[in-house]
Amino acid sequence: MSNKIPKIVVVGGGAGGLELVTKLGKKLGKKGKAQVTLVDSTHTHIWKPLLHEVAAGTLDSHEDEIEYLSQANCSGFRFRLGKMDGLDRKNKRISVAPTLNDEGLEIIPRRTFDYDYLVISVGSISHDFGIKGVREHCQFLDTTQQAETFQNKLLQAYLRAHTQGKPLAEGQLNIAIVGAGATGIELSAQLHEVSHLLTAYGLDEVKPQDVKISIIEAANRILPGLPENLSEASTKELRKLGVDVMTNERVVEVTESAIKTESGKTIPAAIKVWAAGIKAPEFLKDIDGLETNWMNQLVVKQTLQTTLDEDVYAIGDCCACKWQGHDENVPPRAQAAHQMASLVCKSILNRMAGKALPEYEYHDYGSLVSLGRYSTVGNLMGNLSRGSMMIEGMMARLMYLSLYKMHQVALFGPFRVVMLSLSHIFRRSVHPKIKLH
């Protein structure tokens, strides 16, 4: 029998993946009981629910991002930069594409990593459903880089309008968001706040009323995947802010200057955001024979092991796991990824100890939608409320903030999170409320 320690490879350092390698690194890596490796195509992590704030400029990603190398050093795992593009299940090996610099020069050659246990946690990307013009003319918010690109484009549009010395052209500062899920709703509220902040910071040739924000949703209400009372409350708040909420409008084409819908509407917009659906990355589709669905998600058993290979797990948005007691899969939410990371950590520890594997049961603790400084609405579910309870205002805001704090506690522990929170308060007191470059 070999004395080699097991190799655990986690691909994807999102909410679930980074929490998992942190737990495994502390429990196994630091003690020399396993070699734990995180593979990710970027250098840093930011909690994905914050990307709409990065896009709006109300959050500087460089202040809240986590360096993978630093986290690895503190937590007992290894970090390797690269993008997985292949899987060899027979030899238990993944392949990682070469890494290129901004000039297209190769800085890291193609590599392979062997594993005993593989966890795929690569998240999701936007699904354009093959609609004409979406890829060419819409902004996406799947990554920190995309969010920063959007923020730069937004600021440039304001600067151009502020200094052009002539009346604004039709639709020049119109922003259209396709998809009224949590990302689209929260982004629209943040952008409304930005329109007032930029005027206050000196771009006063542009008035808040010059910026028209529209949300376009194919379903009959916004937040279609969440309870109806949450949808109604959010619609009411958005309309108070002057956001044009359009439901039952299916987008059929996007052009350079407008969005066209099936009903015949043409919505002029200089800046267009696509937040209408998700899918797992393309490389996962039927990867080395594993079972996937129409969204490229890896189909898993209740143990979160893939249906055809017990040594390959999938967690987070890239996995299709049956929601017990429901006719649907577990929804792609941060709380689901958090719960999955905890279960897979326990599963791998149990396998190494020869114990039975736990089964995943998703606990829905409710949903919260932040409308910036204007409002936060949500509903509490399950044991927290013995059913479903609508919450708004300060209580909802505190609950919303606590979700991010729970993620930070999983990564850093309570003491460091308290210190980070205090430093954030002091930093915000001396820095502008919006990123201005």
N, C-alpha and C positions, 0 to 999 in steps of 0.2 A: 504493500500500500504506500502511495506517495506521501511524503511529508510536506509537499508544497502547499502553501496557504492558498485558499481560493481567491480567484480574481473576480471582482465585481465591477462591471462597467455600467455607468449611467450615462445615457446620451441625452443631452438637453438640460440646461441649467435654469429652467423656469421655476415657477412657484413650487411645484412638486419635486422636480429633480434636484434643486439645490437643497431643499429641506432634507431630502432622502440621503444625499451624499454627506451632508453635515451630520445626520444621525449615525449613519454607518461608519463614517470616519471616526467619530468620537467613541463608538462602541467597539469597533473592530480595527480600524486603521491605526489608531494611536497605540493600540495594544499588540500590534503585530499579528492579529488573528486573521486578517484578510488584507488584500491590496485593493483599495477602493479608488476608482478613477472616474472623473467627470470629463466628458468630451462635449465641447460646445463650440459653435462657429464664431462666437464673439468673446471679447475679453471681460465683459461686465454683465451684471444682472440688475434688472430693475423690475419691480413688481408690475406685471402687465396691466392691472387695473388703474395704474397711475399714468399710462401712456397718453390718455386724453389731456391730462394736465401738462405733460411735456409738449404736446402738440399745440396747446393754446398758449404756452409760454408762462403759465402760472407756477410751473415747477421746473427748476433747472435739473436736468437728469444727472449732471455731474455732482450734484450735492447728495442725491439719494441712491446712486448706483453703488453696487458692491463689486469689488475686484475679485474675480474668481481665484486668482493666485493667492491673494491675501486670505480669503476665506479657507482655501485649501490648507494653507500653512497653519492656520489657527485650529482647524478641525480634523486634521489627520487623513485627508484624502489628497489625491494628485489631480491636477488640472492639465488637460491637453487641448490645445486650440486646434479646431478643425471641424469640418462638416461631414457627418456620416453620409455615405452614398451607396453602401452595399453591405450585404450580410451573407456569411457562409456558415449556415447552421451546422453542417456536417463537421466542419473543423472548429466550430465555436469561435468565430472570428468576425470582426467588423472591419470594413475598409473606410478610410477617411480621405476625402479629396484633398489635393494640394491646396495650400493657402497662398494666395497672391496678395501683393501689396497694391497700393492705389495706382501704380504705374503698370500693373499687370505682370510684374516679375514674381517668380516663385520664391517664396521665403521659407516655406515648409513643404517638403516633398510628400507625395502620397505615402500613407502609413497604414498599418493594420494593427489592431489590438485584439488579443485573445481574451476570452472571458469564460468563467464558469457560470456566472449569473449575469444576464444582460437585462437592463431596464431601459426601455425606450420612453422618453418623456420630452418629445420635441414640440409639444404644443400644437398650435393651429395657425393657419394663414387665411386670408380673406378668400372667399369663393365668389368669383365674378359670374358664375353660371353661364359663361360663354356669351354674355351680352355685349353687343357691338360697342366699341369705344371705351369700355370701362378701364382696361389696362393702360390705354394710351392717355386718357384724360383725367383719371381720378387719382387722388391721394389715398394711401392706405396707412393704417396704424398698427401693423403687425409687430414692428420692431422699434427700438429706440431710435435707430437711424432714420426710419421713415417718419417718426413723430417729430424729430428735429428738422427734417427736410420740410415738413408741413409748416412748422413754426417759422422757419426762415422765409418760406414763400409768403406766409401771412404778413410778416413784418415788412417784407419788401413791397407788398401790395399797399400797405398803409403808407409807407414812406413815399411811394410813387404818387399816391393820391394827395398826400399832404403838400407835396412840392410842385405839382404839375401846373399850378397857376390857371387852371380852367375848370369848369364844372365837370363833375364826374360823369363818365359815360354810363349808359344803361347797363346795370348788372356788374359794374366795375368792382364793387366790394361785396357782391352777393356771395354767400356761402351756402351750398346745398349739401346736405348730409343724407345719403341714401342708406336706410336701415335705422329703425327706431328701437334697437336693443339698448342695453345699458350704455354701451360705448357711445352710440350716436346721441342719446339723450344727454349724457353727462358732458360730452363735448360741446353741444349746442349751448348749454348753460355757461360753460367756461368761456366760450367765445363771446357771449353777451357781456360777461364781466370784462373781458379784454377790451371790448369796444369802448367802455367807459374809462378803463385804466390808461389806455394809450392817449386818450384825449387829456386826461389829468397830467400825464407825463410830458405834454408839450406838443403832441401831434394834433393840435386843436383845429387845424383846417378840415379835419375829418370829424364829423359829428356822429355820435352813436346811432342816430336815426339814418345815417347814410349806409349803415351795414345791415343788410337784410339776411337773416338766417332762416333757412327752410329745412324741414325734416320730411323725407319722403319714405313712406312705408307701404309695402304691398298688402299687409294684413289689415283687418278692419279696426285695429287699435294699435297704439304704441306699446312697447314692452309686451309683445304677444305671448312670450313664454312665461310671463309672470302673472300673478293674480290680477283680476280685473280692477279691484279697488286701487291697487298700486298704479295701474295704467291711468285710471281716471284722475287720481291726485297729481300725477306727473304732467298729464295733459293740461290740467288747470294751471299749474305753476308755470309751464312753458309759455302758455298763451298770455299770462300776466307779463312775461318778459318780452313779449312781442315776437316770439318765434312762430313762424308759420308751420303748423303741423298738418301734413297732408297724409291721410290714410286711404286705403283701397286704391293706391296708385302704383302700378307695377312698371318699373323702368324697362324700356325696350331699346333705348340707345342713348349713348352719351357722346356729345360733340365737344369741340374745344370751348364753346361758349354757353352750352345749355345741356339740360337733361330732358329727354322726351319720354313720356309715359304712354301706356297702352290706351288710356282714355282720350289721348290727343293733346294733353297739356305739354307746353314747352316752358321749362323753368330756367330762365337765364341765370348763369352763375359763373363767375370767374374762377372760384375755388370750389372744387367738388371732392367730397370725401365718400369713399365706399366702405360701409360698415354693415353690409346686408346679409352676410352669412359667412360661415367658416368651413374649412375642411383641413384634414391633416396634410402635411407636405407630400408632394407628388412622389418622392422616392420611396414612400412606404407602400404604395399600391402593389399588393401581391408580392411583397419583398421576400425573395427566396421561398416562395410557396406558402407563406403565412396567410391566414384568412383575413381579408379586409372587406370593408363595406363600401358603399358608393361615395362616401366622404373620405376615402383612403384611411380610415381609422382601423387600427388593429383590433380584431374581435377577441375579447378575453373572457375567460371563465370567471366565476365569482372570487377565485383566488387571485385574480388579476394576472394570471399566467395566460399567454396566448393559447388558443385552442389546439394548436398543432405542435407546440414545443413548450414543455414545462420549465425550461431554463431561460425562456424569454418572457419578460413581463412588459406591460405597457401601462402607463398611468397618465392622468390629465386629459387634455383635450384630444390627444391623438389616439385614445383608446375608446372602444365601444363596449361598455359594460352594462349589463341588464340592471335596471333599477328595480329591485325586488318589490313586488306588490304593485307595479305600474306597467303600462303597456308601452314603455319607452325606455331609452337608455339614460344613464346618469347624465345630467346636464353639464355642459362645459363651463364650470365655475371654479373659482379659486378655492372655495371651501371643499369641493370634491377632490381637487388635486392634493390639498393638505391632508385630507383623510386617507387618500390612496397612498401617499408617501409613508404615513405612519404604519399602514397595514403591510406594505411591501417590506419595510424595515423589519417588522416582526416576523414576516414570512421567511425572509432569508436567514434570520437568526434561528428560527425554528428548524429550518432545513439543515442547517449546519449542526444542530443539536439532535437531529433525528426525531423531531416532534411533529405533530400534525399541523397542517397549514390552516391559518384562519381564513374565513371568507369575508368578502367585502360587502358591507351593507351601508348604503349612502344615507346619511342623516341630514336632512334639509333643515337648516336653522333659520331659513328665511332669506329674503332678498332686500337689499338696500340700494337706493339710487341717489347719488349726490348731485344736486343742482347748484353746485358752487357755494358761494356765500349766501345765496338766496333761500335755499331750502334743502332738506334731505327728507326723503320719504322711504318707507319700507314696511315690511311685514315680518313678524316673528312667527316661527313655525315650531311644531313638535313640542319637546319638553319645555322649551322656553315660555310657551304661552298656552300649552294644552289645546292646540288647535292653530288658529291663525289670527293674529292681532295686528291691526294697522297702527303704525307709529309715524310721527312726523316731528319736525322741529329739532330742538336740541338733543332729545333722547336719541332720535334716529341718527343725528350727526355723530354723537359719541359712539354709537354702535358701529357706524361706518368706519370711523377712525380706528376702532378696536380691531377690525379685521386685519388692517395692515400691521398693527402692533403685535398681533398674534403671529403673523408671518415673521416679523423681526425677532420675537422671542424665540421662535423655533431655530433661528439662525445664530443669534448672539447670546441668548439668555437674558433674564429680567434686568440685571444690573446694568449691562451695557445699553439696553434699550432705554432705560431711564436717562442715562447720560446722553444718548443720542437725541432723545426728545428735548432735553434741556438745551442742548447745543442748537437744535433746530429753532427753538423759540428765540434764542439770542440772535441767531443768524438772520431770522426773518425781521427782527426789529431794526436792523441796520441796512438790509438789502432791499432793493425795490420789490414791489409785489408782483412784478412781471419781468420776464427776461427781455431785455431791450437790445440785444445784438445777436 
